[in-house]
Amino acid sequence: MYVCSCFGITERQVREHAETGACTPRQIAGACKAGTDCGSCVRKIQALLGRGACPRREALDPVVLTTAATTAAAAAAA
């Protein structure tokens, strides 16, 4: 089923972009232009993204942030 008739973008394409990391309507627009012309599909895109098109945050690998101080301390300890 088409989500964006202006650019011929389907639900499947939105889900595929979401699986590769586009998890907001703005990111979807950047990936395939959906929502950038008349804008009538933005709510449809929001609904798709809210229905599990994006991976849940818990399912993603944790991100470890480091600072210069922790990097230097780790290097000194090694």
Secondary structure, DSSP 4 states (H G I P E B T S, - for coil): -EEETTTTEEHHHHHHHHHTT--SHHHHHHHH-TTSSS-TTHHHHHHHIIIIISPPGGGSPPP----HHHHHHHHHH-
